[in-house]
């Protein structure tokens, strides 16, 4: 199975993996990819391409995907389904209804191939995607075609305005990366962004200066949201060790209940130190990880950056622990790193 890392350009961390390949337009092949990821013990969030016709086909057509998710042991929020392919106007209602159903289950929705795909722009308002992915074909021509660069920048701005994160794929040269940073895009992937031995990516260009933030309290934490690595509340300490061991850039594991509500937080440094101590594995390995967990520090998704930093500062011993962002009903949407908030507020002032 061919996978490529999705990189946070601000931190150099790998935050998700995208499965690359031809799924032949059917869900069965997609389900096989998901099971293959499970066999490879891939624990980071996974981005999978989903044909529009499969969504239009209704819940029965998507049953193999749901079953593969169950067998793999993943939670829906650990899978980002990227819509690809065209559809007719007559099929639009069925498509939007299908996307709403997938979102209700807990999947994160993405819209792919922006700029060259047969997807109307107003679908971004109906689909309300978590992630908008620019077209690789469009990105390939950005460095040498000012008109297409302007188109890509406009699409990135549009996607952000409707509340989606933006991913720039196929980054192969520094000119592309410079353009992407100039558009305010934070997520990228491509041959230029290859993780080193530490699991982090050396981003060859400096962070460009951000425009001054107008609001006194800064942007909302939702703008800094990163996918969370989650485990069931009943998971053992060995399960958590496996999660941390799968990717060096994972800074926390969030323990959640059956409704995806955060019940505890495992900080990488403190947890692994407890396990690595004398008799640590013997004492904790087979027992619930929650015995070593701290309470999850949650913030609503609409919390301003300054207010979130105040939450972080309430406990001097946990100032730099990840914050857990929750939705209106208390479900885990992802994490925010305090260092990202500090960087943004410092740049704004």
N, C-alpha and C positions, 0 to 999 in steps of 0.2 A: 504494500500500500504506500502510495506516494503522498507525503504530507509536506506542507511548507509552514514555517512559523510566521505568526502575525506579531509584529513588534511595536511596542510603545516607544515612539521616537524620543520622548522626554526622559525615559529611564533606561532604555536599552533592554528592557525585560521582554521575554516572550510571554504573551498573555493568552494566546490561543493558537490552535493549529487548524489549518485548512486542508481537507482531503482533496487532492487534485486527481482528476481522471474523468473519463467518460462514463456516466452512469446510464447511458443508453436510453435515457428518458423513462426509466422505470424505477419504482420504489424498491423492488426486490434487490436490485444492485446496490442501491443506497443503503438498505438494511445490512447487506453484506459488508459494506465499508465500515459501518458502525460496529459490527461484531468483530471485524478485523482490528479495529482500534482497541477494543476491549482485550483481545488476545495479546496485543502488543503492550498492554498495560499503560496505555496513554490516558493520563488523568486530566490534562488541561482541557478547557472547553474546546469543542470541536465544531468547525464550520463545514456544513455539508450542502452541496448544491441540490436544490429541489425543483424538479420541472413543474412549471405552472399547470400543465395538464393533469399532473397527479393531484394537485390541490383541488382543481376543478372537479375531479372524479369523486370527491367526497370522502367520508370517513372510511368506507370499505377499502378504497384504493390505498389509503395510508396505513392500514392495519399492519402490514409487514414491518413498517418503520417503528410503530409503537411496540410491537412484540420484540424487535431487536433491541430497543431501548431497555425493555424490562429484563431481557436476558443478559444484557451487558452490565446491568447494575447501575447505569447512569441515571441522573435526574434530568428531567426535561430542560431545566435552565442551564445545563451544561452543554446543550446542543443548540447551535445557531443554524437555522434552516434558511439558506439563501435562495430566494426565488429567482428562477431563470426561465427564459423562453417567452414567447409571445402568447397572446390570447385575443379572442375577438370581443367586441363590445358586448355581444349577447352573453358571453361567459364571465363578464366582469363581476356580476353580483355573486355568482357561485364561487369565484376566486376569493373575493373579499370575505365572504362567509367562511370559507375554508381556512383562511389565514386567522380570522377571529377565533375559530375553534382551536387551532394549534396554539395560539397565544393563551387561550383559556386553560389549556392543559399545562402550560408552563414553558413551552419552547420559546426561544428568542427568534424573532423574525428579521431577516435581512433581505434587501433587494439588490440584485447583482446586475452587472453589465450596464451601469448608468452611462449614457452617452452614445452607445451604439446598439444596445438591445431594444427590442420592440416592446418597451414598457412606457406607457404614458406617464408624464411627470406628475399629474395629479393623483396617480396611484399612491404616491408617497404620503398624501394626506389620509387616504382611506386605509392603507396598509399599516400606517404608523410604525415603521420598522425601527428596530433597535439599532441596526447597522445598515448603512448604504455603501455599496461597493462600486467604485468607479470601474469603467470598462478597461480591461488590460490593453485592448487595441487602441483605445483613446490615450492611455498613459504612454504607450510606446511611441506616440508621435508628438508628445508634449514638448520635448526639448527643442525640436526643430520646426514646430508649427505654431506660431503665436495665436492663431485663431482657435486651434484645438486646445491650447493651454488656457485661453480665456473661457472656452466652453467648460473645461474640467473645473476651473476655479468657480465658475457660476454654479455648477452642479453641487460642488462641495458646500458652497454657502447656502444653497437651497436646502440641502439635506440637513445641515445644522439648524437652520431656522425651523424646520418641522420636528426637531427633537431627536434626530438620528446621529449616531457616531458615523464617521466617514473613514473608509479604508481605501488606501491607494495601493493597488496590486502591481506586480511586475516592475518594481523599481530596480533598474540595472545599472544606473549611473548617477553620479553626484548631481548632475544638472536636474534630473528628475526629482531627486530628494530635496534640492534647494527650492524647486517650485512647489513641491508638496508642503514644505514647512511654511513657505510664504502664504499659502492658502489657509493656514491654520489647521491643517490635517495632522492628527496625532498618530494614527495607526497606518502602518505600511507593511508590505511584504515584497520579497523579490530576491534575486541573486546577490544584490549589494548588501543585504541584511542577513548575514549568516551568523548564528550564535557561535561564540568562542567556547573554550573549555569551561568557563565559569557559567555558561548558560545564558550569558547576557551578550548583547550585540553592541559592537562599537559603532556608534552612529558618527560618520565622518564629518558631519557639518555641525557647527554650533547652533544652539537654539536661537532663532530670530527674536528680536524684541517684539513683545506683544503690545497691542494698542492699549492705552490707559483704560482701566475699568471705570465705568461711569458710576456704578452703584457703590456706595460707601462700604457695604459689607461684601462686595465681590460677587462673582458668579455663583450659581448654585452647585452643590456637590455633584449633581447628576452629570455635569459637564466633565467631571474627572473620573467617572465610573469605570471600573475595570471588572471583568468577570471574576467571580469568586470561585475558589475551589471548595466544594462542600462535601460533607460526609453526613450520613444519618446520625442522629443523636446517640444511637446505640453502638456506633462503630468502636472498635477496639483501638488501643494505642498502636498496635501493629499496623492497622489500616492507615492511621495517620502518618506513621513513619513511611509507609509506601507512597502516600500522596506527596509528602515533602521530598522524598528521594527521587520522584519522577522528573522533577524540574527544579534546578537551583534557584530560579527567580521567584518561586512561590514563597511569599512572606507570611501567609496565614492560611489556616484551614478553618472553615466555619461549620460548626455542627448545627444541623437544622432538623426540625421535626417533619412529619409527613406532609405538612402544608407549606414547607419551605420557610418557616419562620425561624430565625436564628436563636439558638439556645445556648451557644457557647462559642468561644473563639480560642484557637490554639496559635500562639505566636511561635514562629519558626525557631528562634534562638532559644527561648525558655523551654519549649517542649523538647527539642532535641537534646538540650543540656540535661534535662531530667532523665531522658532515656539513656543517655551516654554515661550517666553517673554510675558509680559502683552499685551493682545489683539492680540498676534502673530498669533494664529490660525484663529481668526476672520478676520484679515487683509490679510492673505496669503493663508489659507487653500484651497479655491476654485479657486485660481488664478494660473496662470502658474508658475511652479517651477523655470523656468529660470529667474524669477525676483530676486530670491535669489542666483542664480548660479554665479560662477566665470568662467572666460574663461578657457577652458580645456588646460592644459599644455601638449602639445603633443611632443613626440620624435619618430623618425623613429625606426623601430625594429632593425636596425643595429648600433644604437648609442652605443658607449662604456660607461661603467659604470661611469667613471670619467666625461665624457662629459655630461651625464645625470644629475649628481650631480651639475654640473655647471648650468644647466638649472633650477634645483630646487632652487639654491641659488640666482637667480636673483631677487626674491621677498622675502624680509625678513619676511613678514607676512604669507607667504605660503610655507616656506621651506620644511615642512613635508607633504604637500599635495601630494596625489598620482599622478604619472605621467601617462599619457595615451599613450600607444604604438600604433602606426598606421602602416599600411602596405604601399605598394608602391603607392596606390591610395587614401591614407588618411582615410581608414576605421579603426575603432577601433578594435584592436586585443585583448586588455586586459589592465591591469594596472600594474604598478611597484611601490612598496612601497619604499620610499627613505630610510627607515631604513634597508631594505634588501641590498641596494646598499652600504650603509655605513658599514654594517657588512662584506660584501664581500671584500671591499677595505681595511678595517682594518685588516682582516685576511691575505690578500695577502701581506701586508707590515710588 
